[in-house]
């Protein structure tokens, strides 16, 4: 069970630059097996991701959306690392309550 107010550390990096780093209450990633949601306290996971939107929700509810290409995620001990070939902020893109454009 996830405790109210639980957070995790998130670090998103591409091959040539850092993309985003901060604290989040949830992250949606474009996993090859389908979209995957990561919450604080999630079981450790290592997964390949594909091109698509990655959405980070901060503790205050603010959402950040990134377009990412092939890479992987690693989650353990409430630390999520996302390593991608290319990543960029999707500025001025409306995000609905599910985090999808």
ABEGO torsion letter per residue (X at the ends): XBBBGBBBBBBBBBAABBABBEBBABBBBBBAAEBBBBBBGBBBBBBBBBBEBBBBBBAAGBBBBBBBBBEBBBBBGGBBBBBBABBBBBBGBBBBAAGBX
